Amino acid sequence: MEFLKKAIDLIAMGQVEEALDLLQEKQKQATDDEKFMIADLYYENGFFDEAITVLNQLLKKYPNDGQLLTRLAEMHIELEEDEFAIQLLNDVTEDDPAYVASLIQLADLYQAQGLFEVSEQKLLTAKNIAPDEKVIDFALAELFFSMGDLGRAIVHYEKLKAHVEEINNIAISERLAECHALLGHYEKALAYYMDMDTSDPDKMFKYGFTAQQAERNEIAIAQWERLLEVDPHYHAAYYHLANVLKEENMFEKAYDISLQGISYDNFNKELYFLAGELASHLQQEEKAIEYLEEAIALDSDYQEAILLLVQIYSNNHQYENIIELLTSIQETGVTDPIYDWELAKAYKEEELYDQALNSYQQASSYLQHDSDFLEEYGYYLVEEGRTEEALPILQKYMQLVPEDEDVFSFIERLKLSSDE
């Protein structure tokens, strides 16, 4: 066995070729047990072909050995030769000590191929043979989780939770939290997250998100702030943290977090939008415009950012800026009736009545069920002396808002004027 220890030491020192030469020399005289260990050493260091060669030699001598068959199958899975691995695993006999392990491996392979019923059948067979084997309960739970059968997954995860906290580096509490969160049981999910002590950024992010969904913003804020201390490059946390701070009316802190996020991720349009929204709320109009323009530069059809920028321009009576913004967006090929409506209002304020009329007409094809638009458009047509066109527009408005007595009276007056 000394040669195995020497080979391991050579690999640790980076002398891989020397280690391979030693193993190839010694395996000719090695015992069967030593050959199995040599194959394992090859496999652990990524020399799959060499490992498979050694195991195939042993398999010729022991053709029905389950340990050899499952180990070979594992190596062929690593090489993405799943069909060959399935053949090997199906050769393991029911009386072999490795039979249960082969069923678990087969279930995993069938699950990866989307053959969930076959996978479940293999696991249930294994469960009948080894009812107390926790790995089988875990495999069943993971199978149901991947299928979206969350109720059955929860049953198996809870069975495991009574005995173990973690299997295969997966925390059972985290899986239970995820299942309950996906079912909308946010309070239950949160209870499982609170049962965990983790500094893993992904888990902390999910913990915070679940807390937010459970309307426990104070927990969400604490988790995401801690997450950013652990990993300031975790980009997604900045937007969510800033957003929940905004919900809590902590506008200045939210603004600072959004700017920190931009410093790490300057291609995130949502962060620019949120920074612009918060800057506007803090009455920093120039900054708001700057960040919203950045958001729109990243996505010329970012409607939320475009309409907020239009609103800021409108509040400041900067109608020329609205016209310039929306016409430039339309020139990129982006169309939206809301943009035509906003253009119409801006043209009207700038006393460019023909352009305003044209924009109203463009918008009207798509906003036939928007009562606010119909009312505004109808009144504008009356102002332009186009009463005959205004009447059907206002009547359509009345169908949507029949209780509006002012518009009803206005229509009646229009009809009387027309008759005269």
MARKOLVEX-854072 format. One record per atom (N, C-alpha, C): x, y, z; residue in one letter. Coordinates in steps of 0.02 Angstrom, whole numbers, plus 32768, in hexadecimal, padded with zeros to 4 digits. Example, Ala and Ser with C-alpha at 12.3 -4.5 7.8 and 13.67 -1.06 7.14 Angstrom:
<pts>
82947EE48186a;82677F1F8186a;82947F5B8186a;82827F908162s;82AC7FCB8165s;82858002818As;
</pts>
This chain:
<pts>
80297FC38000m;800080008000m;802B80408000m;806C8037800Ce;80978071800Ee;809780987FCDe;809280737F95f;809380967F54f;805680C47F4Bf;801D80B17F68l;7FE180DB7F64l;7FEC811D7F8Al;800881167FC5k;801781537FEDk;804981807FC8k;807A81607FA9k;80AC81877F84k;808C81AB7F48k;805F81887F25a;803C81A67EECa;801281E27F02a;7FF081DB7F3Bi;7FC782127F56i;7FF3824E7F66i;802D82417F84d;805C82787F96d;8076829A7F57d;808682727F23l;809E828F7EE4l;806A82BD7EC4l;802C82A77EC5i;7FF582D07EA9i;7FEE83107ED1i;7FF3830B7F14a;7FED83467F3Fa;802483787F30a;805F83607F1Cm;8097838C7F0Cm;809583A37EC3m;8063838F7E9Eg;805D83A47E58g;808483797E27g;80A083427E3Fq;80C783167E14q;809982DE7DF9q;806A82F37DD1v;803482C67DBAv;804F828F7D8Cv;807A82A27D5Ee;809482707D2Ee;80BA82387D53e;80E1824B7D85e;810782197DABe;80D781EB7DD0e;80A082097DEBa;806E81E17E0Ea;804D81AF7DDFa;803B81C67DA3l;801B81997D72l;804A81607D5El;808881717D53d;80B9813D7D40d;80BF81097D78d;80C0811F7DB6l;80C680F27DEFl;808980C47DF2l;804D80E17DEBl;801080B97DF0l;800C80857DB7l;801E809A7D7Bq;801B806C7D42q;804E80337D4Aq;808680437D68e;80B980107D73e;80A17FDD7DA7e;80847FF77DDFk;80727FCD7E17k;80327FA57E0Ck;80047FC07DE1q;7FC47F9E7DDAq;7FCB7F597DB9q;80047F4D7D97k;800E7F0B7D77k;80137ED47DABk;80337EE37DE3q;803C7EB17E18q;800C7EBB7E53q;7FE17EED7E4Ea;7FB67EFF7E87a;7F807ECA7E92a;7F6B7EC47ED2t;7F327E977EE3t;7EF27EB77EC9t;7EBC7E907EC9d;7E7B7EAA7EB1d;7E657EE67EDCd;7E6D7EE27F1Ed;7E5A7F1A7F49d;7E847F577F39d;7EC57F4D7F2De;7EF07F867F1Ce;7EDD7FA47ED9e;7EC97F797EAAk;7EB47F937E68k;7E757FBF7E6Fk;7E487FA97E9Cf;7E0C7FD17EA8f;7E1F80157EC5f;7E4E80157EF2m;7E6580557F10m;7E8B80807EDDm;7EB0805F7EB0i;7ED280847E7Ai;7E9E80A67E4Ei;7E6980807E3Da;7E33809D7E14a;7E1380D97E36a;7E0980D27E78d;7DED810A7E9Fd;7E1A81477E9Dd;7E5C813B7EA2l;7E8B81737EA0l;7E8B81957E5Cl;7E89816C7E27y;7E8281897DE4y;7E4381B57DE0y;7E0D81987DF7y;7DCB81BA7DF2y;7DCA81FC7E19y;7DE481F97E56e;7DE482357E81e;7E0C826E7E63e;7E3D825D7E39n;7E6882907E1An;7E57829E7DD1n;7E1C82857DBCg;7E0282967D7Ag;7E1C826C7D41g;7E3D82347D50f;7E5782087D1Af;7E2481D07D0Ff;7DEB81E37CF0f;7DB381B47CEAf;7DC381787CBEf;7DE381867C86d;7DF2814F7C57d;7E1E811A7C79d;7E5281307C9De;7E7E81017CBFe;7E5880DA7CF5e;7E2C80FE7D19a;7E0480DD7D4Ea;7DD680A87D30a;7DB680B97CF9i;7D87808B7CD8i;7DAC804D7CBEi;7DE780587CA3t;7E0F801F7C89t;7E1D7FED7CC1t;7E3380067CFBv;7E427FDA7D34v;7E037FB57D4Bv;7DCC7FD97D52l;7D8E7FBA7D6Al;7D737F877D39l;7D7A7F947CF8n;7D637F647CC6n;7D8C7F237CCAn;7DCC7F297CDAq;7DF67EED7CE4q;7DDB7EC47D1Fq;7DC97EE77D54l;7DAD7EC47D8Fl;7D697EA77D7Fl;7D427ECA7D56l;7CFE7EB37D46l;7D007E717D1El;7D337E677CF7k;7D3A7E287CD2k;7D437DEE7D03k;7D647DFC7D3Ak;7D707DC97D6Dk;7D347DC07D9Bk;7D107DF87DA8y;7CD57DF67DD4y;7C9A7E177DAFy;7C7D7DF47D7Ep;7C4B7E137D51p;7C0B7E2A7D72p;7BFA7E107DADn;7BBB7E247DCDn;7BC57E4C7E0Dn;7C017E667E16d;7C0F7E8A7E54d;7BED7ECF7E53d;7BBF7ED77E81g;7B987F157E83g;7BC17F537E92g;7BF37F4B7EBDq;7C1D7F857ECEq;7C437F9D7E90q;7C5C7F6D7E68l;7C7F7F807E2Bl;7C4F7FA07DF9l;7C147F837DF2l;7BE37F9D7DC1l;7BCD7FE47DD3l;7BBF7FF07E13t;7BA780337E27t;7BE080677E21t;7C1E80507E31r;7C57807F7E2Cr;7C6480907DE3r;7C61805E7DB8l;7C6A806B7D70l;7C3380987D55l;7BF6808B7D6Ba;7BBD80B57D55a;7BC880FE7D68a;7BE181087DA5e;7BEE814C7DBEe;7C2081707D90e;7C52814A7D79m;7C8581697D4Em;7C6981797D09m;7C3F814C7CEFh;7C2181597CADh;7BEF81947CB1h;7BCF819D7CEBi;7BA381D77CF5i;7BCC82177CF1i;7C0782177D10e;7C3482517D0De;7C4782617CC5e;7C4C822E7C9Bl;7C5D82387C54l;7C2082447C29l;7BE4824D7C4Be;7BA582597C29e;7B91821F7BFBe;7BA381E47C10e;7B9081A77BEBe;7B5981837C13e;7B2081A67C1Ad;7AEB818F7C46d;7ACD814C7C31d;7AC381427BF1e;7AA481047BDAe;7ACE80C87BECe;7B1180CE7BE5f;7B3D80977BF7f;7B3B808C7C42f;7B3880C37C68a;7B3480BD7CB1a;7AF480987CC6a;7ABC80A67CA4i;7A7D80847CB3i;7A8380397CA7i;7AA480277C70q;7AAE7FDF7C61q;7AD57FBD7C99q;7B0A7FDE7CB0l;7B337FC17CE6l;7B0A7FB97D26l;7AE47FEC7D37l;7ABD7FEA7D75l;7A867FB67D73l;7A697FAC7D38n;7A357F797D31n;7A517F327D37n;7A937F2C7D33d;7AB37EEA7D3Bd;7ABE7ED77D84d;7AB37F057DB1v;7ABB7EF67DF9v;7A807ECC7E0Fv;7A8D7E927E2Dt;7A577E647E40t;7A397E777E84t;79FC7E5F7E8Fe;79D67E717ECBe;79F77E597F0Ce;7A1E7E227F07d;7A3E7E077F44d;7A827E277F52d;7A967E567F28d;7AD77E777F31d;7AD27EAF7F65d;7B037EB67F92p;7B027EEC7FC4p;7AFE7F327FA4p;7B147F387F65a;7B137F797F44a;7AD27F877F1Ea;7AA17F5A7F25y;7A637F607EFEy;7A3D7FA17F0Fy;7A387FB07F4Fv;7A147FEE7F63v;7A38802C7F47v;7A7B802B7F4Ba;7AA280647F2Fa;7A97806A7EE4a;7A9180307EC2s;7A8680327E79s;7A42804F7E69s;7A0F803F7E92l;79CB805A7E87l;79CB80A67E90l;79EF80BE7EC2i;79F281077ECFi;7A14812A7E94i;7A4B810C7E7Bq;7A6D81297E41q;7A4081297E03q;7A1D80F17DF9l;79EE80ED7DBFl;79B881227DC5l;799D812A7E01a;7969815C7E0Ca;798281A27DF9a;79C081B17E0Dd;79DD81F27DFEd;79E581FC7DB3d;79FA81C77D90l;7A0281CB7D47l;79BF81D57D24l;798D81AF7D39y;794B81B57D1Ay;792C81F97D28y;793882127D65q;791F82557D76q;793E828A7D48q;798082847D3Ba;79A382B37D0Fa;798682B17CC8a;796B82777CB5q;794E826F7C72q;790482837C70q;78EA82987CAAg;78A382AC7CADg;787382717CB4g;788E82357CC0l;786381F97CC9l;785381F17D13l;7828821F7D2Bf;781C82247D73f;77FA81E67D91f;77CB81C97D6Ce;77A7818F7D86e;77D781537D8Ee;7803814A7D5Dv;783481137D61v;786381207D9Bv;7878815E7DA3s;78A481707DDBs;788381627E1Es;784381757E24e;781F81697E63e;7819811E7E70e;780C80F77E3Cq;780580AE7E44q;784680907E60q;787F80A57E45k;78BF808C7E5Ck;78CA809D7EA6k;78B980DA7EB9l;78C380EF7EFEl;789480CB7F2El;785780BF7F19l;7827809C7F44l;783D80537F4El;785980357F19t;78757FF17F1Ft;78AD7FF17F52t;78DA80247F4Da;791180297F7Da;78F780347FC4a;78C1805B7FCAk;78A4806A800Ck;7888802B802Ck;786A7FFE8004n;78507FC0801En;78877F938039n;78C17F968018i;78FA7F6C802Di;791D7F8A806Bi;79247FCD806Ba;79487FEF80A2a;791C802880BCa;78E8801880E2p;78B7804C80F7p;78D480838123p;790C80758145d;792880A78172d;796180CF8153d;796E80C58113e;79A680E780F2e;7993812F80E3e;79B5815E8104k;79A481A580FDk;79B281C080B7k;79E581A48096v;79F681BC8053v;79BC81B18023v;7995817B802Ei;795C816D8001i;792581A0800Di;791781AF804Dd;78E581E4805Cd;78FA8226803Cd;793A82348041f;795382728023f;794B82727FD7f;795C82397FB8a;795582347F6Fa;790B823C7F5Aa;78DD821E7F80l;789682267F71l;7880826F7F79l;7897828E7FAFa;788682D47FBBa;789F83007F81a;78DE82F47F6De;78FB831C7F36e;78D7830F7EF4e;78C282D17EE9l;789D82C17EACl;785B82E77EABl;783582E47EE1f;77F483077EE4f;77FE83537EDFf;7834836C7EFEf;784383B37EFAf;784F83C87EB2f;787683A07E8Ds;788583B07E47s;784783AA7E1Bs;7818837F7E2Em;77DA83767E09m;77A783AD7E18m;77B483D37E4Eg;778384067E63g;774C83E97E8Dg;775483A97EA2d;772383887ECEd;773883997F16d;772C83D77F29l;774A83F17F66l;772D83D37FA6l;76EC83C27FA4g;76CE83A37FDFg;76F083627FF2g;76FC83377FC0r;771D82F77FCDr;776783027FE0r;778683347FC1a;77CB83447FD2a;77D08358801Ca;77A183818033i;77A183988078i;779C835D80A9i;7772832C8098v;776A82F180C4v;77AD82CF80CFv;77D382C58099h;781482A2809Fh;784982CE80BFh;7849830F80AFy;787A833C80D0y;786D833F811Cy;782D83428130e;781E83468177e;78318306819Be;782A82CC8178k;783F828C8195k;788B828E81A2k;78AF82AB8172l;78F782B08179l;790B82E181B0l;78E6831881B4k;78F6834E81E4k;78F88335822Ck;78D083018238a;78CE82E5827Ca;790F82C1828Fa;793882B1825Ch;7975828A8269h;79B582AC8253h;79B382D2821Ev;79F082F28203v;79E2833A81F0v;7A17836381F1e;7A1183A981DEe;7A2683B48195e;7A518387817Ce;7A6E8392813Ae;7A8083508119e;7A75834B80D8i;7A8A831280B0i;7AA8832C806Fi;7AE08311805Bn;7B018326801Dn;7B0A83728018n;7B1B83908052n;7B2783D98057n;7AE88402804An;7AAE83E2804Fi;7A6E84068047i;7A4B8407808Bi;7A3D844480A4a;7A1B844B80E4a;79D1843A80DCa;79B8840D8106i;797283F88101i;794384328111i;7957845D8141s;792E84988152s;792684C68115s;795D84CD80EFe;795A84F880B4e;792984DD8080e;792C849A8075r;78FE847C8045r;78B58485805Br;78A9847B809Dl;7864848480B7l;784E84CC80AFl;787C84FA80BBa;786D854180B2a;785B85508069a;78828534803Ae;787585407FF3e;783285237FDEe;782384E77FF6c;77E284C77FE5c;77A884F27FFDc;77AA8506803Ch;7773852E8057h;776F85738035h;77A885908024a;77A785D18001a;778785CA7FBCa;779785947F99l;777A85887F56l;772F857D7F5Bl;771885627F93l;76D085577F9Dl;76AE85967FB8l;76D585CB7FC4g;76B986097FDEg;76B08608802Ag;76CC85D5804Bh;76C885D28094h;770585F780B1h;7704863980ABy;7741865F80BBy;7753865F8105y;7720865E8130e;772F865D8178e;7750861C818Ce;773785E38170k;775685A2817Ek;779D85A08162k;77A485BA8125a;77E785BB8105a;781785E48130a;77FF861D8148l;782986498170l;783F862781B0l;7812860081CEa;782485DC820Ca;785E85AC8200a;785F858C81C6y;7897855E81B7y;78D8858581AAy;78D285BE8188y;790E85E7817Dy;792A860081C0y;78FD861281EDm;7913862B822Fm;793485F48258m;792685B68245d;7944857C8267d;798B856F824Fd;799F85918218m;79E1858681FBm;7A1285BC8213m;7A5185A98216d;7A8785D98222d;7AB785D381E8d;7AB2860381BBt;7ADA85FD817Dt;7AFB863F816Bt;7B348639814As;7B548674812Ds;7B5B866B80E2s;7B35863B80C7d;7B35862F807Fd;7B0B8666805Dd;7B28868C802Ep;7B0486C58010p;7AC286B27FEFp;7AC0867B7FCBd;7A8286677FA9d;7A4B86587FDCd;7A5D86358011k;7A2B86258045k;7A1386648068k;7A4286928076m;7A3086D08097m;7A0286FA806Am;7A0E86F88028f;79E3871E7FFBf;799C87017FFCf;799786BE7FF7k;7954869E7FF9k;793186AB803Bk;795786AA8071y;793D86B980B4y;791D86FE80B5y;79428730809Cg;79288774809Ag;78EB877A806Dg;78ED87598034f;78B4875C8005f;7876873E8025f;787E87068047t;784586E68068t;78298713809Ft;7855873380C4a;783F876180F9a;7817879A80DCa;782E87B480A3q;780987EB8082q;77C387D3806Eq;77C087978050q;777F877C803Bq;775187718077q;776F876280B1a;7747875880EEa;7738879A8110a;774A87D280EFe;773F88168109e;77648820814Ae;77A08802814Er;77CC880D8187r;78098833816Er;77FD8871815Bn;78318899813An;786F88A38166n;786488A581A8e;789D88B181D5e;78CF887681D0e;78B4883A81C8i;78DF87FF81C1i;790187FF817Di;78DA88118149a;78F788148105a;793188468103a;792688808121i;795B88B48121i;7999889A8145i;798F887B817Fa;79C8886281A7a;79EF882D8180a;79CB87FF815Eq;79EC87CA8139q;7A1387E580FEq;79F4881380D8w;7A15882D809Cw;7A50885B80AEw;7A4A888080E5e;7A8388A980FBe;7ABD887B8110e;7AAD88458133r;7AE188158147r;7AFF87F4810Ar;7AD587E380D9l;7AED87C4809Cl;7B2087F18079l;7B1188318074l;7B3E885F8051l;7B7E886C8078l;7B7C886280B9e;7BBA886480E0e;7BE6882780CFe;7BC587ED80C7v;7BE987AF80B7v;7C0287B1806Fv;7BD787C98041d;7BE887C97FFAd;7BCD88087FD9d;7BF4883E7FD8p;7BDC887D7FBAp;7BD288787F6Fp;7BE988427F4Fh;7BE0883A7F07h;7B9F88147EF6h;7B7688067F28y;7B3787E37F1By;7B0388157F01y;7B05881F7EBFh;7AE188577E9Fh;7A9688587EAEh;7A76881E7EABa;7A2C881C7EB1a;7A1488397EF3a;7A3D88347F27a;7A27884A7F69a;7A1D88957F6Da;7A4388BC7F46y;7A3E89057F4By;79F9891D7F37y;79E089047EFFy;799D891B7EE8y;796889087F1Cy;796988CA7F33h;793588B47F61h;793A88D87FA4h;797788E27FBCl;797F89067FFBl;7967894F7FF4l;797C89707FBFa;796689B67FB4a;791B89BA7FAEa;78FD89897F8Dn;78B5898A7F82n;788F89827FC4n;78A689547FEFv;78838949802Ev;788F8984805Dv;78CA89A48059l;78D589E18080l;78A58A18806Al;78998A1B8028k;78698A4C800Ek;78238A3F802Ak;781089FE802Ce;77CF89EC8048e;77C88A028090e;78018A0380B4e;78008A1880FAe;780B8A638102e;78078A8880CAn;780F8AD180CAn;78548AE880E1n;78868ABC80D9m;78CB8ACE80E9m;78ED8AE380A8m;78D78B1C808Df;78E88B2F8049f;79328B3F803Ff;794F8B63806Ee;79968B748065e;79C38B378067e;79B48B098096k;79DB8ACB809Ak;79D18AA1805Ck;79938A9F8044a;79848A798007a;79AA8A957FCCa;79AC8AD87FC9y;79D08AFA7F93y;7A1B8AE97F95y;7A378AEA7FD1d;7A7F8ADA7FD8d;7A8D8A927FC2d;7A618A647FD5i;7A6A8A1D7FC3i;7A658A147F77i;7A368A387F58s;7A2F8A327F0Fs;7A6E8A4B7EEBs;7A8B8A807F05l;7AC98A9B7EE8l;7B048A6B7EF3l;7B068A4C7F2Eq;7B3A8A1A7F3Aq;7B3389E17F08q;7AF489CC7EFCg;7AE789967ECDg;7AFF89A87E87g;7AF289E57E72i;7B0789FC7E30i;7B5389FB7E2Ai;7B768A0A7E61s;7BBF8A0B7E5Fs;7BDB89C57E52s;7BB589917E65y;7BCA894C7E59y;7BAD892F7E18y;7B74894A7E04d;7B50892E7DCAd;7B3289677DA1d;7B5D89857D76n;7B4689C17D52n;7B2189B17D11n;7B0989727D0Af;7ADE89627CD1f;7A9A89497CE9f;7A89895B7D26n;7A4A89447D43n;7A16897B7D3Dn;79EA89747D0Dk;79B989A97CFFk;798989B47D3Ak;7978897D7D5Fe;794A89847D98e;796989AE7DCFe;79AA89A77DD9l;79CB89D07E0Cl;79CC8A197DF8l;79D98A277DB8y;79D88A6D7DA0y;79918A8A7DA8y;795F8A627D98f;791A8A7A7D9Ef;790B8A8A7DE7f;791C8A5B7E13l;790E8A667E5Al;79338AA37E75l;79728AAA7E60a;79998AE57E75a;79778B257E5Da;795E8B247E1Eg;793B8B5E7E03g;78FB8B6D7E29g;78D68B397E38e;78978B417E5De;78A48B5E7EA3e;78D78B447EC4l;78E78B5C7F08l;79048BA37F06l;792D8BB27ED5a;79478BF67ECEa;790F8C287EC4a;78DD8C147E9Cs;78A38C407E91s;787E8C4B7ED2s;78758C157EF8h;78528C1B7F38h;78788C497F68h;78BB8C477F63l;78E58C727F8El;78EF8CB77F70l;78C98CC67F3Bq;78CA8D077F19q;790E8D177EFAq;79318CE37EE5q;79708CEC7EC0q;79618CDF7E76q;793E8D0F7E58e;79238D047E15e;79588CF77DE0e;798F8D1C7DE4e;79C48D127DB1e;79E18CCC7DB5e;79EB8CB37DF2k;7A058C6F7DFBk;79D18C3C7DE3k;79928C4A7DF3a;795C8C1D7DDDa;795C8C167D92a;79618C4E7D6Fi;79628C4E7D26i;799F8C287D0Di;79D88C337D2Ce;7A168C127D17e;7A0F8BC57D1Ce;79F58BAC7D55y;79F18B647D5Ey;79BB8B457D31y;79848B697D28l;79508B4F7CFCl;79678B4C7CB3l;798D8B7E7CA0e;79AA8B7D7C5Ce;79D98B427C52e;79FF8B317C88e;7A2C8AF77C85e;7A038AB77C7De;79CC8AB27CA2a;79A18A777C9Ea;79858A6E7C57a;79708AA67C3Ai;79538AA47BF6i;79898A967BC2i;79C58AAD7BCEa;79FC8A9E7BA0a;7A0A8A547B9Ea;79FF8A327BD7l;7A0989EA7BDAl;79CF89C37BBBl;799489E17BBCd;795889C17B9Fd;792A89F77B85d;792B8A007B43s;79048A377B24s;78B98A2D7B2As;78A389F27B40d;785C89E57B4Ad;784C89D87B94d;787189F97BC0y;786689F17C08y;782F8A227C1Cy;77F18A0B7C14q;77B78A377C1Aq;77B38A5A7C5Eq;77C08A357C93e;77BB8A527CD6e;77EA8A8E7CDEe;78278A877CC5a;78588ABD7CCAa;78448AF77C9Ca;782E8AE67C60i;781A8B1A7C30i;77E18B457C4Bi;77AE8B247C67l;77748B497C7Fl;77848B727CBDl;77B28B597CE7l;77C58B817D22l;77EC8BBF7D0Bl;78188BB67CDAl;783D8BEF7CC0l;780E8C227C9Fl;77DD8C097C7Bv;77AA8C357C5Dv;77868C5C7C95v;77758C3A7CCBq;77528C5B7D02q;777C8C927D21q;77BE8C847D2Ai;77EA8CB77D46i;77EF8CF47D18i;77F78CE77CD7y;77F98D1E7CA6y;77B78D467CA8y;777F8D227CADs;773E8D437CACs;77368D6F7CEAs;774B8D547D24n;77468D7B7D63n;776E8DBC7D5Fn;77A38DBA7D37n;77CE8DF57D2Fn;77BE8E1C7CEFn;77868E0B7CCFh;776F8E2C7C92h;77A48E297C5Ah;77C98DF27C58q;77FD8DEA7C25q;77E18DBE7BECq;77AF8DDB7BCAy;778B8DB47B97y;77B78DA57B5Ay;77E58DD27B4Be;78128DC67B13e;783C8D877B20e;78508D7E7B5Fn;78778D437B71n;784E8D037B68n;780E8D077B79i;77E18CCD7B6Fi;77DF8CBB7B25i;77D58CEE7AFCi;77D18CE27AB3i;78128CC47A99i;78498CE07AAFe;788A8CC67A98e;78958C7E7AAFe;78848C707AEEl;788D8C2C7B09l;78638BF97AE3l;78228C077ADDl;77F58BD57AC1l;77FD8BCD7A75l;780D8C037A53t;78188BFC7A0At;78598BD579FDt;788B8BDF7A28s;78CA8BBA7A1Fs;78BF8B707A2Ds;78958B617A5Ci;78868B1B7A6Ci;78608AFB7A32i;78308B207A17q;78098B0579DFq;78358AFB79A1q;78688B24799Ae;78968B1D7961e;78BE8ADC7965e;78C48ABF79A2t;78E88A7F79A9t;78BB8A447995t;787C8A537985g;784D8A1D7972g;781F8A0879AAg;78278A2679E5v;77FC8A167A1Ev;77BA8A3C7A17v;77838A187A1Ct;77418A397A17t;77188A267A54t;76F08A567A6Bd;76C38A4A7AA3d;768F8A817AA3d;764F8A707AA7p;761B8AA47AA6p;76208AD57AE0p;763B8ABE7B18i;76458AEC7B51i;76758B237B3Fi;76A98B127B17y;76DA8B457B02y;76B88B787AD4y;768C8B5E7AA7d;76678B8C7A7Bd;763B8BBB7AA4d;761C8BA17AD7w;75F18BCA7B01w;761A8C007B25w;76538BED7B41e;767E8C1D7B63e;76998C517B31e;76A98C3B7AF6l;76BE8C6B7AC2l;76878C9C7AB1l;764A8C837AACa;76118CAE7A9Ca;760A8CE57AD0a;76108CD27B10k;760A8D047B46k;76438D377B42k;76808D1F7B33a;76B98D4D7B2Fa;76B18D7D7AF4a;769C8D627ABAy;76918D8D7A80y;765C8DC17A8Ey;76288DAC7AB1k;75F28DDB7AC2k;760C8E147AEDk;76368E047B1Fe;76528E377B4Ae;76808E677B23e;76A18E4C7AF0e;76CD8E757AC6e;76A78E977A8De;76648E8F7A8Ee;76388EAD7A5Ce;76478E957A15e;765E8E577A11l;76698E3779CFl;762D8E0A79C4l;75F58E2A79B1y;75B48E0879B3y;75AD8DD1797Ey;75C98DDB7943d;75C48DA7790Fd;75E88D687926d;76258D717941q;764B8D377959q;76268D157994q;76078D3F79BEa;75E18D2479F6a;75A88CF979DDa;75848D1279ACl;754B8CEE7991l;75628CAB7972l;759A8CAE794En;75B48C71792Fn;75C78C3D7963n;75E48C53799As;75F88C2479CFs;75BB8C0879F3s;75888C3379FEy;754A8C197A1Cy;752B8BE379EEy;752C8BF079AEq;750F8BC0797Eq;75358B7F797Eq;75798B847982q;75A28B477985q;75928B1E79C3q;75898B4179FBa;757C8B1F7A3Aa;75368B017A3Ca;75068B227A1Cs;74BF8B0F7A22s;74B18AC97A07s;74DA8AB179D8s;74CF8A6E79BCs;74D78A3879F1s;74FE8A477A25y;750E8A157A58y;74F18A237A9Cy;74D78A5F7AA7l;74BF8A727AE9l;74738A7D7AEAl;74518A537AC5q;74088A597AC0q;73E48A477B01q;74088A267B2Fh;73E88A127B6Eh;74088A367BAAh;742D8A6B7B9Cd;744B8A937BD2d;74208AD27BDBd;73FA8AD47C11s;73CA8B0A7C1As;73EC8B4E7C20s;74268B517C42d;744A8B917C4Ad;745F8BAC7C06d;74798B7F7BDCf;748E8B947B99f;74528BAD7B71f;741C8B877B71l;73E18B987B48l;73C58BDC7B5Dl;73C38BE97B9Ee;73AA8C297BB5e;73D78C627B9De;74188C5A7BA7e;74478C8E7B93e;74458C9A7B48e;74458C647B21y;74458C677AD8y;74058C887ABFy;73CD8C767ADDg;738D8C937ACAg;738B8CDE7AD4g;73A28CF47B0Ey;73A38D3B7B1Cy;73D38D617AEEy;740C8D407ADEy;743B8D607AB0y;741D8D6A7A6By;73F98D377A54l;73D98D3D7A12l;73A68D767A12l;73838D7F7A49v;73538DB77A4Ev;73798DF97A4Bv;73B18DFE7A6Fe;73D98E3B7A6Ee;73F08E4B7A27e;73FD8E177A00e;74148E2079BBe;73DA8E2A798Ae;739E8E2F79A5g;73638E3A797Ag;734D8DFB7955g;73618DC1796Br;73508D827948r;731B8D5D7971r;72E28D807978t;72AD8D6779A4t;72918D24798Ct;72888D1C794Ae;726C8CDD7931e;72988CA27941e;72DA8CAB7942e;73088C767954e;73098C6C79A0e;72FE8CA379C5a;73018C9F7A0Ea;72C78C787A2Ca;728B8C817A0Fl;724F8C627A2Cl;72558C167A35l;72678BEF7A01p;726B8BA67A0Cp;72A28B937A3Ep;72D78BBB7A42i;730D8BAE7A72i;72F28BB77AB9i;72CF8BEE7AC5l;72B48BFC7B07l;727B8BCB7B19l;72558BB67AE7q;72208B857AF4q;723F8B417B08q;72768B307AE9k;72998AF37AFCk;72B38AF97B44k;72C98B357B55y;72DE8B417B9Ay;72A48B357BCAy;72698B4C7BB8m;722E8B457BE3m;721B8AFC7BEDm;722A8AD37BBBq;721C8A8B7BC3q;72488A6D7BFAq;72848A897C01l;72B48A707C33l;72A78A907C77l;72928AD17C77v;72868AF57CB6v;72418B157CB4v;720C8AEB7CB7p;71C88B057CAFp;71B18B357CE6p;71D48B357D1Fe;71BF8B607D57e;71DB8BA77D52e;72038BB67D1Ed;72218BF97D18d;71EE8C2A7CFCd;71CD8C4E7D2Ae;71978C7B7D15e;71B18CB97CF1e;71EF8CCF7D02d;720B8D0A7CE1d;72168CFD7C97d;72338CC47C87v;723F8CB57C40v;71FD8CA97C1Dv;71CE8C897C3Ff;718C8C7E7C21f;716C8CC17C0Ef;716E8CF07C3Cs;71518D337C2Es;71768D557BF5s;71B88D4C7BF4f;71E08D6B7BBFf;71CD8D4E7B7Bf;71C28D0C7B78i;71AD8CEC7B39i;71698D077B23i;713C8D0F7B53e;70FA8D287B42e;70FD8D6F7B24e;71298D987B42r;71318DDC7B29r;714F8DDA7AE2r;717F8DAB7AD7l;719C8DA57A94l;71678D927A60l;713B8D657A74k;71068D4F7A46k;70D88D897A35k;70C88DB07A68l;709B8DEA7A5Cl;70BE8E1C7A2Dl;70FE8E287A39s;71228E577A0Es;71248E3D79C6s;712D8DFC79BFs;71308DDE797Cs;70ED8DE57958s;70B68DDD797Ed;70748DE27960d;70648E297949d;70818E58796Fe;70758E9D795Ce;709B8EAF791Ce;
</pts>
